[in-house]
Amino acid sequence: MNTEKIKTSLGSIKGERLEDVLAFRGIKYASAERFAEPVMTTTLGDEYDATKFKDACIQATTYGLQKDGLYKKEFPSDALTYSEDCLNLNIYAPINAKNCPVVMMIHGGSFSTGANSKPQINSLEYPKRGVIYVSINYRLNIFGFFAKTGIPKNLGLQDQLCAIKFIHKYISEFGGDPNNITLQGQSAGAMCIMSLANAGAISPYVKRLILRSGGGNFSLLFKPRKPKVIEKYYDKQYKDYSIDQLKQMDAKDLYMLWKHNENIKGSYYCFPVEDNIFSSGKPQFNFDVMIGTVKLDMVNKLLKSTATKFAKQQSKHQKQCFVYEFNHPLPGEIPYFHSADEWYFLGSMKNGWRNFSEKDYAIKDELIDRVVSFVKTSKPNLDNYKIWNSFNTSKDILKIE
């Protein structure tokens, strides 16, 4: 392994040099006790080893509960490690980076699964184009979105906001521009970004948003979850347990208890709750936005309507909104599925099992080139690609085929 150290106000950090990229993995951005708000990291000690991924949040794959099928094959989790000490992030920076724009990735997974160490999330394409790429972990399922009376709400969202503030504060020491941060989210990750944006929580730190298969007008995605309604559900489901008992319970027992209750009521009860951090109400139009969906997605009609309605509102507020439809079939079995564009937008196709063609790689290059142009100029256009206009009518939608 070719390692390299940098000195920061957090301490000396050792990363791995990968050609023209410096990879810093598993940087601890915060600490948190169970059911407590995150506390941002201010020191990493004399020398912090950031050459390996750190733990993901405990989830179904931790205990071998992920169902066999496409998503298990498409996005494997075999190499992941898990614990409650999961508030870490990865930074991929160009060698000798200086004042580079930043793309920060928030993964999806129904608010209950996912990790920044999964193969589709790891991207070297952005730093190769002069952009720092960051991917984060945050608390999931009962550890991040529990809503029993007396427990702070939306801890997963609070983790994300803490990570955003951490990057805004320290990214200049890795060669990034703290005043040019773009959030990119997929599925539940896009919904998390909308949650934070609608509440105004990220406006001081973020300039642009990229929302894939989950962003837009929330009123079309799900009904607002009022705290009293959700607390009533959790209080009933967990009436036999005090908060202290839940805090002291073995992590596996706690997760299995949650999983049992989720199987009864469904994933609706793992969504964020409306509070001072989360809002499913009127969207905020403070950002330039890129937003889109995947053809034949299991919920594509709803997501497409959500995205275009949001885009229309953006145009009325004189903010740019670039809408796309990913209509390109992936090679191999099941060519279309929810968030199938992940491999292309992150350029991680070499980490997948499919036999991607030259055309697939050309689409990947175009999409990442457009994203890089967007994060640098707020316009996803380059001379060698078709003009992509900010949304006014359906004719402005970029169809990727």
C-alpha positions in Angstrom: 0.0 0.0 0.0 1.3 3.4 -1.0 0.5 5.7 1.9 0.7 9.4 2.4 0.2 11.6 5.5 -1.3 15.1 5.7 -1.2 17.4 8.7 -4.5 19.0 9.7 -6.0 20.7 12.8 -7.6 17.4 13.6 -4.2 15.7 13.7 -2.0 13.9 11.3 -4.1 11.7 8.9 -2.7 8.8 6.9 -4.4 8.0 3.7 -3.7 5.8 0.6 -2.4 7.1 -2.7 -4.2 5.7 -5.6 -2.6 7.0 -8.8 -3.6 10.7 -8.8 -6.0 10.4 -5.9 -5.6 10.5 -2.2 -8.1 8.3 -0.4 -8.9 8.9 3.3 -11.3 6.3 4.5 -13.2 6.0 7.7 -12.6 9.5 9.1 -14.6 9.7 12.4 -16.7 12.9 12.0 -18.7 12.5 15.2 -19.4 10.3 18.2 -22.8 9.4 19.6 -24.2 7.4 22.4 -27.3 5.2 21.6 -30.4 7.5 21.1 -28.3 10.6 21.6 -27.4 13.5 19.3 -24.1 13.4 17.5 -21.1 15.3 18.9 -18.7 16.5 16.1 -15.1 15.3 16.2 -12.5 18.0 17.0 -9.4 15.8 17.2 -8.4 12.5 15.7 -5.2 12.1 17.8 -1.5 12.3 16.8 -1.8 10.0 13.9 -5.1 8.7 12.5 -5.1 5.7 10.1 -7.5 6.5 7.3 -6.4 3.7 4.9 -9.3 1.4 5.6 -13.1 1.6 5.7 -14.6 1.8 9.1 -17.9 0.3 10.4 -21.3 0.8 8.8 -24.4 1.1 11.0 -26.0 -2.2 12.1 -28.6 -3.4 9.6 -30.1 -6.5 8.1 -26.9 -7.7 6.5 -25.2 -7.5 9.8 -27.1 -10.6 10.9 -27.5 -12.3 7.5 -31.1 -11.1 7.1 -30.9 -9.6 3.6 -33.1 -11.5 1.2 -31.5 -13.1 -1.8 -32.2 -11.4 -5.1 -31.1 -8.6 -7.4 -30.1 -6.0 -4.8 -28.0 -8.5 -2.8 -26.1 -9.4 -6.0 -26.0 -5.8 -7.4 -24.9 -4.1 -4.2 -23.1 -6.7 -2.1 -22.3 -6.2 1.6 -20.1 -9.3 2.2 -17.0 -7.3 3.1 -18.6 -4.7 5.4 -18.2 -4.5 9.2 -20.8 -3.1 11.5 -21.2 -1.4 14.9 -23.0 1.5 16.5 -19.8 3.4 16.2 -20.5 4.2 12.6 -20.2 7.9 12.2 -17.4 8.1 9.7 -16.8 9.4 6.2 -14.5 8.9 3.2 -12.7 11.7 1.4 -11.2 11.2 -2.1 -9.1 14.1 -3.2 -6.9 14.9 -6.2 -3.2 15.0 -5.5 -2.1 18.5 -4.5 -5.8 19.6 -4.3 -6.4 23.2 -3.8 -9.8 25.0 -3.4 -11.5 22.1 -5.2 -15.3 21.9 -5.4 -16.8 19.1 -3.2 -19.5 16.5 -4.0 -20.8 14.8 -0.8 -22.8 11.6 -1.3 -25.6 10.5 1.0 -26.5 6.8 0.3 -30.0 5.4 0.2 -31.5 2.2 1.5 -35.0 2.9 2.8 -33.6 4.7 5.9 -32.6 1.2 7.2 -29.7 -0.1 5.2 -26.6 1.1 3.2 -23.0 2.1 3.8 -20.3 4.4 2.4 -18.1 1.3 1.9 -20.3 -0.5 -0.6 -18.7 -1.0 -4.0 -21.1 1.2 -6.0 -20.5 4.2 -3.6 -16.7 4.3 -4.1 -15.8 6.7 -6.8 -12.4 7.9 -8.0 -13.9 9.5 -11.1 -14.6 12.9 -9.4 -11.1 13.5 -8.0 -9.7 12.6 -11.3 -11.7 15.5 -12.7 -10.6 18.0 -10.0 -13.5 17.5 -7.6 -13.3 16.1 -4.0 -15.7 13.3 -3.4 -17.0 12.5 0.1 -19.3 9.6 1.1 -20.8 9.3 4.6 -22.3 6.8 7.0 -25.1 7.7 9.3 -27.3 5.9 11.8 -30.2 3.8 10.3 -33.3 1.9 11.3 -33.9 1.9 15.1 -30.5 3.5 15.7 -31.2 6.5 13.5 -35.0 6.9 13.1 -36.6 5.7 16.3 -39.4 8.0 17.6 -40.4 6.8 21.0 -41.4 9.6 23.4 -38.4 11.0 25.2 -35.8 10.1 22.5 -34.4 12.8 20.1 -36.0 12.5 16.7 -34.3 12.0 13.3 -30.9 11.1 14.6 -29.9 9.8 11.2 -30.7 13.3 9.8 -28.8 14.9 12.6 -25.8 12.7 11.8 -25.9 13.9 8.1 -26.2 17.5 9.2 -23.2 17.0 11.5 -21.2 15.5 8.7 -22.1 18.4 6.4 -20.9 20.8 9.1 -17.7 18.8 9.6 -16.9 18.9 5.9 -17.7 22.6 5.7 -15.3 23.2 8.6 -12.4 21.0 7.7 -12.5 20.2 3.9 -10.2 23.1 3.1 -7.4 21.2 4.9 -7.9 18.4 2.3 -7.8 20.9 -0.5 -11.6 21.6 -0.8 -13.6 24.7 -1.1 -16.0 24.9 1.8 -18.1 27.5 -0.1 -18.7 25.1 -3.0 -20.3 21.9 -1.6 -22.8 20.0 -3.6 -24.9 17.2 -2.0 -25.8 14.2 -4.0 -28.3 11.7 -2.7 -29.9 8.5 -4.0 -33.4 7.2 -3.1 -33.7 7.7 0.7 -30.5 9.7 0.6 -32.2 12.2 -1.8 -35.2 12.3 0.5 -32.9 13.0 3.4 -31.4 15.9 1.5 -34.9 17.3 0.7 -35.8 16.9 4.4 -32.8 19.0 5.5 -33.3 21.5 2.6 -37.0 22.1 3.3 -36.2 22.9 7.0 -33.5 25.3 5.9 -30.9 23.3 7.9 -28.2 23.1 5.1 -28.5 26.5 3.4 -25.4 28.0 5.1 -23.2 25.1 4.0 -24.4 23.8 0.6 -24.7 25.4 -2.8 -26.3 22.7 -5.0 -28.3 19.5 -4.9 -28.3 16.3 -7.0 -31.3 14.2 -6.3 -31.6 10.7 -7.8 -34.7 8.6 -7.6 -36.1 10.2 -4.5 -36.1 14.0 -4.5 -38.8 16.5 -5.4 -42.2 17.4 -4.0 -42.6 15.4 -0.7 -46.4 15.7 -0.7 -46.4 13.2 -3.6 -44.0 10.8 -1.9 -45.5 10.2 1.5 -47.8 11.8 4.0 -46.2 14.0 6.6 -45.3 12.0 9.8 -46.5 14.1 12.7 -44.5 13.5 15.9 -47.5 12.7 18.1 -48.8 10.1 15.7 -45.5 8.4 15.3 -44.7 8.6 19.1 -48.1 7.0 19.8 -47.2 4.0 17.5 -43.7 3.6 19.0 -44.9 4.0 22.6 -47.5 1.2 22.0 -45.1 -1.1 20.2 -42.4 -0.7 22.8 -44.6 -0.3 25.9 -42.9 -3.2 27.7 -39.5 -1.4 27.6 -38.3 1.8 29.2 -35.8 4.0 27.4 -33.1 2.9 29.8 -33.8 -0.7 29.0 -33.6 0.0 25.3 -30.4 1.9 25.8 -28.8 -1.0 27.7 -30.1 -3.8 25.4 -27.7 -5.8 23.4 -27.4 -4.3 19.9 -28.6 -7.5 18.1 -31.5 -7.9 20.5 -32.5 -4.3 19.9 -32.3 -4.6 16.2 -34.3 -7.9 16.1 -37.0 -6.3 18.3 -37.2 -3.4 15.8 -37.2 -5.8 12.8 -40.0 -7.8 14.3 -42.1 -4.6 14.7 -41.2 -3.3 11.3 -42.4 -6.6 9.7 -45.7 -6.0 11.4 -46.2 -2.4 10.3 -43.9 -1.9 7.3 -41.2 0.6 6.5 -43.4 3.7 6.8 -42.4 3.8 10.4 -38.7 4.2 9.6 -39.2 7.5 7.8 -38.1 10.8 9.3 -40.5 12.7 11.6 -41.4 16.4 11.2 -39.5 18.5 13.7 -37.1 21.5 13.7 -34.7 19.6 11.4 -37.1 17.7 9.1 -39.8 19.2 7.0 -42.0 17.5 4.4 -43.8 20.8 3.7 -43.1 23.5 1.2 -39.8 22.9 -0.7 -37.1 25.5 -0.3 -35.7 26.9 -3.5 -32.3 28.1 -2.4 -30.3 25.7 -4.6 -29.6 24.9 -8.2 -30.8 21.3 -8.6 -30.2 18.3 -10.8 -32.9 15.7 -10.4 -34.0 12.5 -12.2 -35.4 9.0 -12.2 -34.8 5.6 -13.8 -37.1 4.0 -16.5 -39.3 1.2 -15.3 -38.3 1.9 -11.7 -40.8 0.2 -9.4 -42.1 3.6 -8.5 -41.0 5.6 -11.5 -44.4 7.2 -12.3 -44.6 8.6 -8.8 -40.9 9.7 -8.7 -41.1 11.2 -12.2 -44.2 13.2 -11.2 -42.5 14.3 -8.0 -39.4 15.5 -9.9 -41.2 17.4 -12.6 -43.6 19.1 -10.3 -40.6 20.2 -8.2 -38.8 21.4 -11.3 -41.8 23.5 -12.4 -41.8 25.2 -9.0 -38.0 25.8 -9.2 -38.4 27.6 -12.6 -41.1 29.8 -11.1 -38.6 30.8 -8.4 -35.9 31.6 -11.0 -33.7 28.7 -9.8 -32.2 26.2 -12.2 -33.4 22.6 -12.1 -32.0 20.1 -14.6 -34.2 17.1 -15.0 -33.1 13.7 -16.5 -34.6 10.3 -17.3 -32.3 7.4 -17.2 -33.7 5.1 -20.0 -30.6 3.1 -20.8 -30.9 -0.7 -20.1 -28.1 -2.2 -18.1 -26.4 -5.3 -19.6 -27.3 -8.6 -18.1 -30.4 -9.7 -16.2 -33.0 -7.1 -15.1 -31.8 -4.1 -17.2 -34.0 -1.6 -15.2 -34.4 -1.3 -11.5 -34.6 1.3 -8.7 -31.4 3.5 -8.7 -29.9 1.6 -11.6 -28.1 4.8 -12.6 -25.9 4.6 -9.4 -23.0 2.9 -11.2 -23.0 5.6 -13.9 -23.4 8.7 -11.8 -20.6 7.5 -9.4 -18.4 5.8 -12.1 -18.0 2.7 -10.0 -18.9 0.2 -12.8 -15.6 -1.7 -12.4 -16.8 -2.7 -8.9 -19.9 -4.4 -10.3 -20.6 -7.8 -11.7 -22.2 -6.8 -15.0 -20.3 -6.8 -18.3 -20.5 -3.1 -19.1 -19.9 -2.1 -22.7 -18.0 0.8 -24.3 -21.4 2.6 -24.6 -22.0 2.1 -20.9 -18.7 3.7 -20.1 -19.4 6.5 -22.5 -22.6 7.2 -20.7 -20.8 7.1 -17.4 -18.2 9.7 -18.7 -20.9 12.0 -20.0 -22.9 11.9 -16.8 -19.9 12.5 -14.5 -18.6 15.2 -16.9 -22.0 16.9 -16.6 -22.0 16.6 -12.8 -18.5 18.1 -12.6 -19.5 21.0 -14.8 -22.6 21.5 -12.7 -20.7 21.6 -9.4 -18.2 24.0 -10.9 -20.5 26.3 -12.9 -24.1 25.4 -12.0 -24.6 24.3 -15.6 -24.2 20.7 -16.7 -23.1 21.5 -20.2 -19.9 21.0 -22.2 -19.1 21.6 -25.9 -19.0 17.9 -26.8 -22.5 17.0 -25.4 -26.1 17.9 -26.2 -27.3 21.1 -24.5 -29.3 20.4 -21.4 -31.6 23.3 -20.5 -32.9 24.1 -17.1 -36.5 22.8 -16.9 -39.4 24.8 -18.3 -41.3 22.1 -20.2 -40.9 18.4 -20.7 -38.8 19.1 -23.8 -36.0 20.1 -21.5 -35.7 16.7 -19.8 -32.4 15.0 -20.8 -33.2 11.4 -21.8 -30.2 9.1 -21.3 -30.5 6.2 -23.7 
